[in-house]
Amino acid sequence: MIFRFNSSKSESLFHQRKNPRKIAWTVLYRRMHKKGLSEETAKRRTRRTVKHQRGVVGASIQDIQSRRNQKPEVRATQRKEDLAQRKAARKERKAERKANKASLQATGSQISRQQAKGGARGGLKA
């Protein structure tokens, strides 16, 4: 690579591996330290993100805001009611399953667990 220098001073400094950003009279130094800028360019403005409230699937924005503005006591009572309903439904399902199981046992023939599995662990295969 061939370099052309405008003065022996700059050539000498280059061969001494001096950093031009640290030498006060160089263009790079002046650029780095913001010397002699006749007109200051306006800083680029970045776009700020703006938060928007909007509804989601299954709930409109009005629903969400009304929920948010409710008093905590109201929310607590609603939660308790919902929990009680779920509990009752679970109990009902459990009782139903128990009844179904009992009826199946009464009608079905008595077979051992191994037979019910159908020889799952490598028994005789048809």
MIDRENVO-890703 format. One line per 2 residues: number of its first residue (from 0); for each residue x, y, z of N, C-alpha, C. Coordinates in Angstrom, 1 decimal. Example, Ala and Ser with C-alpha at 12.3 -4.5 7.8 and 13.67 -1.06 7.14 Angstrom:
2
0) 13.2/-5.7/7.8/12.3/-4.5/7.8/13.2/-3.3/7.8 | 12.8/-2.2/7.1/13.7/-1.1/7.1/12.9/0.0/7.9 $
***
This chain:
126
0) 0.8/-1.2/0.0/0.0/0.0/0.0/0.9/1.2/0.0 | 0.5/2.2/-0.8/1.3/3.4/-0.9/0.5/4.6/-0.3 $
2) 1.2/5.3/0.6/0.6/6.4/1.3/1.2/7.7/0.7 | 0.4/8.7/0.6/0.9/10.0/0.2/0.6/11.0/1.3 $
4) 1.6/11.7/1.8/1.4/12.6/2.9/1.6/14.0/2.4 | 0.9/15.0/3.0/1.0/16.3/2.5/2.2/17.1/3.2 $
6) 2.8/16.5/4.2/4.0/17.1/4.8/4.8/16.0/5.5 | 6.1/16.3/5.6/7.0/15.4/6.2/6.7/15.2/7.7 $
8) 6.1/16.2/8.3/5.7/16.1/9.7/4.6/15.0/9.9 | 3.6/15.1/9.0/2.5/14.0/9.1/3.1/12.6/8.8 $
10) 4.0/12.6/7.8/4.6/11.3/7.5/5.4/10.7/8.7 | 6.2/11.6/9.3/7.0/11.2/10.5/6.1/10.7/11.6 $
12) 5.0/11.4/11.9/4.1/11.0/12.9/3.4/9.6/12.6 | 3.1/9.4/11.3/2.5/8.2/10.9/3.4/7.0/11.1 $
14) 4.7/7.2/10.7/5.7/6.1/10.9/6.0/5.8/12.4 | 5.7/6.9/13.2/5.9/6.7/14.7/4.7/6.0/15.3 $
16) 3.7/5.8/14.4/2.4/5.1/14.8/1.7/6.0/15.9 | 1.7/7.3/15.7/1.0/8.2/16.6/-0.5/8.2/16.2 $
18) -1.3/8.4/17.1/-2.8/8.4/16.9/-3.2/9.8/16.5 | -3.7/10.0/15.2/-4.1/11.4/14.8/-5.2/12.0/15.6 $
20) -6.0/11.2/16.3/-7.0/11.7/17.2/-6.5/12.4/18.4 | -5.2/12.2/18.7/-4.6/12.8/19.9/-3.7/13.9/19.6 $
22) -3.5/14.2/18.3/-2.6/15.3/17.9/-3.5/16.5/17.6 | -3.3/17.6/18.3/-4.3/18.7/18.3/-4.5/19.4/17.0 $
24) -3.6/19.4/16.0/-3.8/20.1/14.8/-4.4/19.3/13.7 | -4.6/18.0/13.9/-5.2/17.2/12.8/-6.7/17.3/12.7 $
26) -7.2/17.0/11.5/-8.6/17.0/11.2/-9.4/16.1/12.1 | -8.8/14.9/12.3/-9.5/13.9/13.1/-9.7/14.4/14.6 $
28) -8.6/15.1/15.1/-8.7/15.6/16.4/-9.8/16.6/16.5 | -9.8/17.6/15.5/-10.8/18.6/15.5/-12.2/18.1/15.4 $
30) -12.4/17.0/14.6/-13.7/16.4/14.4/-14.2/15.7/15.7 | -13.2/15.1/16.4/-13.6/14.3/17.6/-14.0/15.3/18.7 $
32) -13.2/16.4/18.8/-13.5/17.4/19.9/-14.4/18.5/19.5 | -15.1/18.3/18.4/-16.2/19.3/17.9/-15.6/20.7/17.8 $
34) -14.5/20.9/17.1/-13.9/22.2/16.9/-14.3/22.8/15.6 | -14.6/24.1/15.6/-14.9/24.8/14.3/-16.1/24.3/13.6 $
36) -17.1/23.8/14.2/-18.4/23.5/13.5/-19.1/24.8/13.3 | -19.3/25.2/12.0/-19.9/26.5/11.8/-21.4/26.4/12.1 $
38) -22.1/25.3/11.6/-23.5/25.2/11.9/-23.8/23.9/12.5 | -24.4/23.9/13.6/-24.7/22.7/14.3/-25.9/22.0/13.7 $
40) -25.8/20.8/13.4/-26.9/20.0/12.8/-27.9/19.7/13.9 | -29.1/19.7/13.5/-30.2/19.4/14.5/-30.1/17.9/14.8 $
42) -30.3/17.6/16.1/-30.2/16.1/16.5/-31.4/15.4/15.9 | -31.2/14.2/15.5/-32.3/13.4/14.9/-33.2/13.0/16.0 $
44) -34.5/13.3/15.7/-35.5/13.0/16.8/-36.0/11.5/16.6 | -36.0/10.9/17.7/-36.5/9.5/17.7/-37.9/9.4/18.0 $
46) -38.6/8.4/17.4/-40.0/8.3/17.7/-40.3/7.6/19.0 | -41.1/8.2/19.8/-41.4/7.6/21.1/-42.5/6.7/20.9 $
48) -42.5/5.6/21.7/-43.6/4.6/21.6/-44.7/5.2/22.5 | -45.9/5.1/22.0/-47.1/5.6/22.7/-48.0/4.4/23.1 $
50) -48.3/4.3/24.4/-49.1/3.2/24.8/-50.6/3.5/24.6 | -51.3/2.5/24.1/-52.7/2.7/23.8/-53.5/1.5/24.5 $
52) -54.6/1.9/25.1/-55.4/0.9/25.7/-56.4/0.3/24.7 | -56.4/-1.0/24.5/-57.4/-1.5/23.6/-57.9/-2.9/24.1 $
54) -59.0/-3.3/23.5/-59.6/-4.5/24.0/-58.9/-5.7/23.4 | -59.1/-6.8/24.1/-58.5/-8.1/23.6/-59.7/-9.0/23.3 $
56) -59.3/-10.2/22.7/-60.4/-11.1/22.3/-61.2/-11.5/23.5 | -62.5/-11.4/23.5/-63.3/-11.8/24.6/-63.6/-10.7/25.6 $
58) -62.9/-9.5/25.5/-63.2/-8.4/26.4/-62.9/-7.1/25.7 | -63.9/-6.3/25.7/-63.8/-4.9/25.1/-63.1/-4.0/26.1 $
60) -62.7/-2.9/25.6/-61.9/-1.9/26.5/-62.8/-1.4/27.6 | -64.1/-1.3/27.4/-65.0/-0.8/28.4/-65.1/-1.9/29.5 $
62) -65.2/-3.2/29.2/-65.2/-4.2/30.2/-63.9/-4.2/31.0 | -62.8/-4.1/30.4/-61.5/-4.1/31.1/-61.4/-2.9/32.0 $
64) -61.8/-1.7/31.6/-61.8/-0.5/32.4/-62.7/-0.6/33.6 | -63.9/-1.2/33.3/-64.9/-1.3/34.5/-64.3/-2.2/35.5 $
66) -63.7/-3.3/35.1/-63.1/-4.3/36.0/-62.0/-3.6/36.8 | -61.2/-2.8/36.1/-60.1/-2.1/36.8/-60.5/-1.1/37.8 $
68) -61.7/-0.5/37.5/-62.2/0.6/38.4/-63.0/0.0/39.5 | -63.3/-1.3/39.5/-64.1/-1.9/40.6/-63.3/-1.8/41.9 $
70) -64.1/-1.8/43.0/-63.5/-1.8/44.3/-63.0/-3.2/44.6 | -61.9/-3.3/45.4/-61.3/-4.6/45.7/-62.3/-5.6/46.4 $
72) -63.2/-5.0/47.2/-64.2/-5.8/48.0/-65.1/-6.5/47.0 | -65.6/-5.8/46.0/-66.5/-6.3/45.0/-65.8/-7.5/44.2 $
74) -64.5/-7.2/43.9/-63.8/-8.3/43.2/-63.6/-9.5/44.0 | -63.4/-9.3/45.3/-63.2/-10.4/46.3/-64.4/-11.3/46.4 $
76) -65.6/-10.6/46.5/-66.9/-11.3/46.6/-67.1/-12.1/45.3 | -66.9/-11.5/44.2/-67.1/-12.2/42.9/-66.2/-13.4/42.8 $
78) -64.9/-13.3/43.3/-64.0/-14.4/43.2/-64.5/-15.5/44.1 | -65.0/-15.2/45.3/-65.5/-16.2/46.2/-66.7/-16.9/45.6 $
80) -67.6/-16.2/45.0/-68.8/-16.8/44.4/-68.4/-17.7/43.3 | -67.4/-17.3/42.5/-67.0/-18.1/41.3/-66.3/-19.4/41.9 $
82) -65.5/-19.2/42.9/-64.8/-20.4/43.5/-65.9/-21.4/44.1 | -66.9/-20.9/44.7/-67.9/-21.7/45.3/-68.7/-22.5/44.2 $
84) -68.9/-21.8/43.1/-69.6/-22.4/41.9/-68.7/-23.5/41.4 | -67.5/-23.3/41.2/-66.6/-24.3/40.7/-66.5/-25.5/41.6 $
86) -66.4/-25.2/42.9/-66.3/-26.3/43.9/-67.6/-27.2/43.8 | -68.7/-26.5/43.7/-70.0/-27.3/43.6/-70.0/-28.1/42.4 $
88) -69.6/-27.5/41.2/-69.6/-28.3/40.0/-68.7/-29.5/40.1 | -67.5/-29.3/40.7/-66.5/-30.4/40.8/-67.1/-31.5/41.7 $
90) -67.8/-31.1/42.8/-68.4/-32.1/43.7/-69.4/-32.9/42.9 | -70.2/-32.2/42.1/-71.3/-32.8/41.3/-70.7/-33.8/40.4 $
92) -69.7/-33.4/39.7/-69.0/-34.3/38.7/-68.5/-35.5/39.4 | -67.9/-35.3/40.6/-67.3/-36.4/41.3/-68.4/-37.4/41.7 $
94) -69.5/-36.9/42.2/-70.6/-37.7/42.6/-71.1/-38.5/41.4 | -71.2/-37.8/40.3/-71.7/-38.5/39.0/-70.8/-39.6/38.6 $
96) -69.5/-39.3/38.7/-68.5/-40.4/38.3/-68.6/-41.6/39.2 | -68.8/-41.3/40.5/-68.9/-42.3/41.5/-70.1/-43.2/41.2 $
98) -71.2/-42.6/40.9/-72.5/-43.3/40.6/-72.3/-44.1/39.3 | -71.6/-43.6/38.3/-71.4/-44.3/37.1/-70.5/-45.5/37.3 $
100) -69.5/-45.3/38.1/-68.5/-46.4/38.5/-69.3/-47.5/39.2 | -70.1/-47.1/40.1/-70.9/-48.1/40.9/-71.8/-48.9/40.0 $
102) -72.5/-48.2/39.1/-73.4/-48.9/38.2/-72.6/-49.9/37.2 | -71.5/-49.4/36.8/-70.7/-50.3/35.9/-70.2/-51.5/36.6 $
104) -69.8/-51.4/37.9/-69.3/-52.5/38.6/-70.5/-53.5/38.9 | -71.6/-53.0/39.1/-72.8/-53.8/39.4/-73.2/-54.6/38.1 $
106) -73.1/-54.0/37.0/-73.6/-54.7/35.8/-72.4/-55.5/35.1 | -71.2/-55.0/35.2/-70.1/-55.7/34.5/-69.7/-57.0/35.3 $
108) -69.1/-58.0/34.5/-68.6/-59.2/35.1/-67.4/-58.9/35.9 | -67.1/-59.8/36.9/-65.9/-59.6/37.7/-64.7/-60.1/36.9 $
110) -63.7/-59.2/36.6/-62.5/-59.6/35.9/-61.3/-59.0/36.7 | -60.2/-59.7/36.6/-59.0/-59.2/37.3/-58.4/-58.0/36.6 $
112) -57.5/-57.3/37.3/-56.9/-56.2/36.7/-56.1/-56.6/35.5 | -55.4/-57.7/35.6/-54.5/-58.2/34.5/-55.3/-58.4/33.3 $
114) -56.5/-59.0/33.4/-57.3/-59.3/32.3/-57.9/-58.0/31.7 | -58.2/-57.0/32.5/-58.7/-55.8/32.1/-57.6/-55.1/31.2 $
116) -56.4/-55.2/31.6/-55.3/-54.6/30.9/-55.1/-55.3/29.5 | -55.5/-56.5/29.5/-55.3/-57.2/28.2/-53.9/-57.7/28.0 $
118) -53.2/-58.0/29.1/-51.9/-58.5/28.9/-51.0/-57.5/28.3 | -51.0/-56.3/28.9/-50.2/-55.2/28.4/-48.7/-55.4/28.4 $
120) -48.3/-56.2/29.3/-46.8/-56.4/29.5/-46.3/-57.6/28.8 | -46.6/-57.7/27.5/-46.0/-58.8/26.7/-46.7/-60.1/26.9 $
122) -47.9/-60.2/27.2/-48.6/-61.5/27.3/-48.8/-62.1/26.0 | -49.8/-63.1/25.9/-50.0/-63.7/24.6/-50.7/-62.7/23.7 $
124) -50.2/-62.8/22.4/-50.8/-61.9/21.4/-51.6/-62.7/20.4 | -52.7/-62.2/20.0/-53.5/-63.0/19.1/-53.0/-62.9/17.7 $
***
